[in-house]
Every structure is written in structure tokens, then in C-alpha cells.
């Protein structure tokens, strides 16, 4: 599947949560850019309480593959 290929190529795990700095590194963008995308609902961040955001690896893979169209994918597993 494409998600697995992207994760292998960029060396991250699909079912691991990443901090915002880690996600920015994986996506090869500046941290401020990723924050701006998240606030505009363009990046798949999950709020985990006050001032803490996490990104699932499979959502990062979808974002890399589909750009903003990641939102159209049902929030289930990779099957």
C-alpha cells in the first residue's frame, strides 16, 4: 500500500504519534509552517490537551500523498 511505502521511504512509523517538531521534520517543513497549516485545518494534527499536539504517522503519510485532500479519508485504520 502507498502509506507503507511513504513511511518506509521517509523512515517513520504509521501507528506512532509524533510531536509537532517531529512531524515538521518528517514533512520537511518549518515548524511555523506546520503550525500555520494546522490552525487553518490543512494539516492532520490532534490536540492532546493544552498546548500539546500530536500527529499520527498514517495521517502524515496521507498528507504527503494527498495534500489537503487527506481530510476526505475516513478516520479509521489503514485497511
Secondary structure, DSSP 4 states (H G I P E B T S, - for coil): -HHHHHHHHHT--TTSEEEHHHHHHHHTS-HHHHHHHHHTT-S--EE-STT-EEEEHHHHHHHHHHGGGGGGS-SS---
